[in-house]
Amino acid sequence: MKYYRLDNSVNTKEIGRHFLQATFTDKKTLDSGCSLVRDEFPNFKPDLRFDLEKGSKLTDVINSCVEVPGFTINERVKNIFEQCKLPEHRYYEAKVKDLKGVIHPYYCLHILPNDYSMIDFDKTIFKKTEEPMKTWPELAFSNVKKIKNAPEIQIKDLEELEKYKDEFFPNDLYVVLDVLRIHDSEKYDMLFLPDVDVCTKYISEKLANMLKSEKITGIGLYPCDDIENLE
């Protein structure tokens, strides 16, 4: 199976002047959004209301300031995701007010990490480098060549990975993922493994093609040749 990296778009012609397209409407919604945490679902109904930033454009996927892993999406994108196999997830209703005051229904997708037992650590390749992978794609891919040439390190499990991170970071060295090898028997259409690869979301070719076919706006799709399935 071929995978793609899925990000919010950084194309200003598509999303407008700001990478962060929408911000919380008021302190109440800010507090609600900031109460969400990465690795568990809330026991309350989030109040997620946003105002589109001046100079920003409304897209199918918007970059909001919700920090939980996932995307702020409209009904079109939700319908596509519901046809695919995602990690454990929930949708929270959200509202986005555009620059004319019109309120549009959206959803915040909150995904939990995939099961890390999918990863074959013996065959996955990590590098020790002075070049940390950045979150934004135009920065992340600028240092790929340096990372490819960095020395390889062997990591046997998540615990050892965290040990390396603790040792390297104070010395301005980083552990970065180079090649991810997984046992993907359930054929997920989205992979999210933040303890190994920060906040990156990978999607299957099937899901990528559906997003392309429907001409979904507000996303960046980047082919990833460094993910291999081990059957």
C-alpha distance (Angstrom), angle and dihedral (degrees) to the residues before:
residue distance angle dihedral
M1 . . .
K2 3.80 . .
Y3 3.79 119.0 .
Y4 3.79 135.4 -155.4
R5 3.77 130.7 -158.9
L6 3.82 110.2 -119.6
D7 3.81 117.9 -152.2
N8 3.76 139.3 156.1
S9 3.78 110.8 -88.0
V10 3.80 119.5 -96.1
N11 3.81 92.9 -169.7
T12 3.80 104.7 120.5
K13 3.81 91.2 -162.3
E14 3.79 87.8 62.8
I15 3.81 103.9 34.8
G16 3.80 102.0 26.3
R17 3.78 130.6 -122.1
H18 3.80 99.1 -37.9
F19 3.79 128.8 66.5
L20 3.82 86.1 -154.9
Q21 3.80 98.8 60.2
A22 3.82 100.5 -179.0
T23 3.80 136.6 27.9
F24 3.79 133.3 -164.6
T25 3.80 114.4 -78.0
D26 3.82 96.4 -132.0
K27 3.81 144.4 -18.7
K28 3.80 92.6 -79.0
T29 3.79 92.5 58.1
L30 3.80 90.7 41.3
D31 3.81 91.2 54.7
S32 3.81 90.8 46.4
G33 3.78 93.2 50.2
C34 3.80 93.3 45.5
S35 3.82 90.2 51.9
L36 3.80 90.3 67.7
V37 3.79 114.8 98.1
R38 3.78 131.8 -156.5
D39 3.78 105.8 -118.8
E40 3.79 104.4 37.6
F41 3.77 140.4 42.0
P42 3.82 119.3 -111.9
N43 3.80 125.0 -107.5
F44 3.80 89.9 -139.0
K45 3.80 136.5 61.2
P46 3.82 107.8 -101.0
D47 3.81 117.3 -128.4
L48 3.80 100.1 -138.7
R49 3.79 113.6 176.8
F50 3.77 122.7 150.6
D51 3.80 139.5 -174.3
L52 3.79 118.6 -142.1
E53 3.80 109.7 -118.7
K54 3.80 118.1 -114.5
G55 3.79 107.6 -95.5
S56 3.82 93.0 23.6
K57 3.79 126.9 114.8
L58 3.79 129.2 -136.8
T59 3.81 111.1 -113.6
D60 3.80 135.3 172.6
V61 3.80 89.3 -102.6
I62 3.78 115.4 32.6
N63 3.75 129.0 -169.0
S64 3.80 104.4 -123.9
C65 3.78 127.9 171.2
V66 3.81 96.8 -103.3
E67 3.78 105.4 127.4
V68 3.80 99.7 -158.7
P69 3.80 114.7 104.5
G70 3.77 112.9 -90.4
F71 3.78 139.3 53.9
T72 3.80 140.0 -76.0
I73 3.79 103.2 -121.7
N74 3.78 142.8 169.8
E75 3.79 128.6 -126.3
R76 3.82 93.3 -86.6
V77 3.79 92.2 59.7
K78 3.80 93.5 41.4
N79 3.82 89.6 55.3
I80 3.80 89.8 53.7
F81 3.79 94.1 47.5
E82 3.80 90.8 49.5
Q83 3.81 89.1 61.4
C84 3.81 90.8 57.5
K85 3.80 137.6 64.1
L86 3.80 110.7 -104.1
P87 3.80 129.0 174.5
E88 3.80 115.5 -94.7
H89 3.79 105.1 -53.7
R90 3.78 149.1 155.5
Y91 3.79 135.8 -150.2
Y92 3.81 119.8 -136.9
E93 3.78 119.6 -162.1
A94 3.80 113.2 -114.4
K95 3.80 137.9 176.9
V96 3.77 129.2 -145.3
K97 3.81 120.5 -163.3
D98 3.78 112.8 -152.9
L99 3.79 127.0 -146.3
K100 3.82 91.5 -88.0
G101 3.80 92.1 53.9
V102 3.82 95.1 -105.2
I103 3.81 112.8 142.6
H104 3.81 117.4 -138.0
P105 3.83 125.1 -164.1
Y106 3.81 115.0 -119.6
Y107 3.79 137.9 161.2
C108 3.77 132.2 -134.8
L109 3.78 110.1 -139.1
H110 3.82 112.3 -148.5
I111 3.80 114.1 -167.9
L112 3.79 128.2 -172.7
P113 3.82 121.5 -145.4
N114 3.77 120.7 -83.4
D115 3.78 117.5 -111.2
Y116 3.80 106.3 -76.8
S117 3.80 90.1 -145.2
M118 3.82 84.5 81.0
I119 3.80 88.6 74.2
D120 3.78 119.5 90.1
F121 3.80 98.3 -150.1
D122 3.80 93.1 -175.9
K123 3.80 90.1 63.0
T124 3.80 100.8 30.5
I125 3.81 113.3 99.0
F126 3.79 124.2 -134.7
K127 3.80 127.3 -178.6
K128 3.79 133.5 -150.3
T129 3.76 107.3 -135.9
E130 3.79 147.5 155.7
E131 3.81 87.8 -135.3
P132 3.83 112.0 82.9
M133 3.78 115.2 -159.5
K134 3.78 109.9 -108.0
T135 3.79 123.9 -138.6
W136 3.79 99.3 -126.5
P137 3.80 113.1 75.6
E138 3.80 97.8 -132.7
L139 3.82 87.5 57.9
A140 3.78 97.7 36.0
F141 3.77 95.9 58.3
S142 3.80 95.4 44.1
N143 3.81 92.2 75.8
V144 3.81 99.7 40.5
K145 3.82 93.2 105.9
K146 3.81 92.4 55.3
I147 3.77 91.1 48.1
K148 3.80 92.1 49.1
N149 3.81 88.6 56.2
A150 3.81 94.6 46.7
P151 3.82 121.3 106.2
E152 3.79 116.8 -87.3
I153 3.80 121.8 -122.6
Q154 3.78 128.9 -161.7
I155 3.80 116.9 -124.8
K156 3.79 120.6 -178.9
D157 3.81 101.7 -171.3
L158 3.81 146.7 -13.2
E159 3.78 93.1 -82.5
E160 3.78 92.0 57.4
L161 3.81 90.7 45.8
E162 3.82 90.5 56.5
K163 3.82 90.2 48.5
Y164 3.79 91.0 54.8
K165 3.80 91.4 48.0
D166 3.80 91.1 52.5
E167 3.80 91.5 49.3
F168 3.80 98.5 43.7
F169 3.80 104.3 40.3
P170 3.86 97.2 68.8
N171 3.82 88.0 54.6
D172 3.83 94.5 49.7
L173 3.79 91.6 -107.3
Y174 3.79 123.8 126.7
V175 3.78 140.4 -160.7
V176 3.79 109.5 -134.8
L177 3.77 131.8 179.7
D178 3.78 114.7 -112.6
V179 3.81 106.4 168.1
L180 3.81 122.4 12.2
R181 3.80 117.1 -155.8
I182 3.77 117.2 -171.3
H183 3.78 142.0 176.5
D184 3.79 98.6 -129.4
S185 3.77 103.8 177.7
E186 3.80 93.4 147.3
K187 3.81 92.4 53.4
Y188 3.78 99.2 -134.3
D189 3.78 115.0 -160.9
M190 3.81 90.5 -150.0
L191 3.79 129.1 41.2
F192 3.79 122.8 -164.0
L193 3.81 116.4 173.9
P194 3.82 104.5 158.5
D195 3.81 98.3 170.3
V196 3.79 87.7 60.4
D197 3.80 102.9 31.1
V198 3.83 108.8 20.8
C199 3.82 110.7 -125.5
T200 3.80 100.0 -25.3
K201 3.80 119.3 139.4
Y202 3.80 117.6 -158.0
I203 3.79 121.8 -165.4
S204 3.77 133.4 -166.1
E205 3.78 123.8 -104.6
K206 3.81 87.4 -111.5
L207 3.81 92.2 59.3
A208 3.80 92.7 40.8
N209 3.81 90.6 53.7
M210 3.81 91.2 49.4
L211 3.81 91.0 52.7
K212 3.80 90.8 47.6
S213 3.81 93.2 46.2
E214 3.81 91.7 53.0
K215 3.83 90.4 45.5
I216 3.80 91.9 -126.6
T217 3.80 111.2 -165.3
G218 3.78 128.9 -145.1
I219 3.81 97.9 42.3
G220 3.78 138.2 106.0
L221 3.81 118.8 -148.7
Y222 3.80 119.4 -164.9
P223 3.83 122.9 -179.7
C224 3.81 112.6 -121.7
D225 3.78 115.5 -154.4
D226 3.79 92.6 172.7
I227 3.80 97.4 78.0
E228 3.77 116.9 88.4
N229 3.79 128.6 -175.9
L230 3.78 117.3 -139.7
E231 3.77 109.9 -155.1
